[in-house]
């Protein structure tokens, strides 16, 4: 998105603040230089009004007024900056989502028009129908993710937090993701031991794992190889998903969790995405009172996503709902 | 929809969306075109170098090298290849940038199959029409500007640059009809090879580009004059 850089809002703000303070200085200077004139004129016109306390009040009142104006201007500036940030975010959202909506829609329309206007062999018909179903599923997934994130932000989403054995949880989620993305045998290796239990909503963590696998596949050229490691510390169950993809530069590693943020790079093997995936991951992990971070040594060196989930307190560990 | 038989050409289809590429390849193939597919910008350049191409259908949002870069690269090497940009990006700025980089047409997703096929057909017809017009006279000078229609190279006292095939065809048509006011509809029919009323603004956009290239002051045009309600007139 190209931004209008002719008028920088920060420059306008700084200039305005400098203007206010220069005005304040001039006012004090003018007041002090004319103080004696005011006093003598006041004595001649109405001697009862001229006494020290009133002058001090007038001076302080003026200063307070100007400082208040400067503060109000700062507040307006902060509010405008926030609005501009939201507008930019909205623009990113429109650009990303319209691409993600229009591409499958264009494909469905193309195949429908093909089927209605041509004599298509049964094999081709089956192929086109299959492609349309895939596109419809893609549209459904996109709309579902937007609605889910909206529910998450408005706290309408209630988590079904239960105690899970770390190893069993990870093994199950990895197997489901491997199945969903049709990864070949041996593409994912699980290492480490995690005999501890953590509190998690399994359905929400499935979204997390699917997003991590989806990113790993999208940003890896050639065959996908993933390493999933797990361990328990005194307070957390930690799981790391490492790919051999294009990696993320250090300065962008926090940025990737921001809503609607997508990193553009000529190395990237894909342009698909809405900029919602890792934001969704972060929000889910936050609701679990856990932490998520991205570790990468830079371009071409792969990416590790580390997730830490709090352990179940020992007294609840053997509860009847443990899985 | 029928096939174009022996007149059909080779189309380089640059599209990273697998399902869309499959559908387009099938339909263009059914029309008699030979289709070569590329799934990203880098692949598109490879295919372009290794095969004789008559037309490019180019997506804009591509991995490795976006459609704008591919168009720029192709234009540097082959100014006469028609490029149809096919994209989900609908912003006027993208459209303008695409046309400035040498795209001959711009179609936004989702699109109608019939419209796409007609545009492809029209572009290939223009290409062959343009080839024929070249045989009739390859150079023209007006003022201190020289246009070589065989290489699409324009030389002014300050600089030299290349026109796109469509710009050159429009310029050639106006030159051939110099001194006469040519209606937009006539230009659409004879240069764009399309029915009048489809996109008369397209003519205006291309005239703006010619003015920017050739007029000392594009806001006060001397060579490409607009006669209100009638059309455009070229004065050498």
Interface residues (C-beta under 8 A of the other chain):
Chain A: X2 X95 X98 X99 X102 X103 X104 X105 X106 X107 X109 X110 X111 X113 X114 X117 X118 X124 X127 X128 X131 X132 X134 X135 X266 X267 X268 X269 X270 X271
Chain B: X1 X16 X17 X18 X19 X20 X22 X23 X24 X26 X27 X30 X40 X61 X62 X63 X64 X65 X66 X88 X89 X90 X93 X108 X109 X110 X111 X112 X113 X114
